[in-house]
Amino acid sequence: MILGILGGIGSGKSTVTRMFADLGAKTLDADAIAHELIEREDTKSTLRQWWGDEIISEDGTVDRTKIAERVFSDAEELVRLERLLHPEVRARIEEKISEFKENNEKLVVLDVPLLASSTLRDFCDEILFVNSTEALRETRVKVRGWSPDELKRREAQQVPESDKKILANSIINNSGSLNETRQQVEDLYESLLAIDFTERE
Ligand code: ATP
């Protein structure tokens, strides 16, 4: 079965996804796929044409901070970047899902930041919302150098948290310790594996 993960920025989606991986689930991380794609020579050359050499770091890799500065201050630039990356990321995810299905993997976890507004949601048998208070999310993203305003600016580009919650059929509270979260992940993992999805159709 395919489990999609939703939640606010810094809510703990990657943390929860890793916990599922520790239990044996296969995971697909759209951010990681996008990062690989962005370093491909053809993508790099397109980005350079759009935004100049300044978006390439001294070591020759793409300076993702510079890209983020551009796209999060200009909605049109964000759309342009998404149009370039999303079809490829989606194709890669679809390919991996087929592979996992062929191998009869019991659980595949999709950590796709824009899942709420993506048709990839159609692949999901279940949707999980990872909940953390706004204050905690602000503290947790501070280590990335993001101020509370930066967090709000990025969240404003996404489907609102309250709408993501409505899309979900289970919820994990990640406002406590990592151990408390791990316990909830283990419980959910057991109950998901007990569901017979063939009976739902
Ligand atoms: P993004 O939306 O940017 O992808 P995310 O929802 O995947 O973020 P994580 O990267 O999992 O969030 O978590 C954000 C930060 O908070 C990380 O540094 C992580 O280690 C930390 N963190 C997550 N959950 C907890 C927790 N329960 N206790 C303490 N720290 C936590």
Boltz pocket constraint, residues with backbone or C-beta under 6 A from the ligand:
constraints:
  - pocket:
      binder: B
      contacts: [[A, 7], [A, 8], [A, 9], [A, 10], [A, 11], [A, 12], [A, 13], [A, 14], [A, 15], [A, 16], [A, 113], [A, 140], [A, 141], [A, 143], [A, 174], [A, 175], [A, 176], [A, 177], [A, 178], [A, 181]]
      max_distance: 6.0
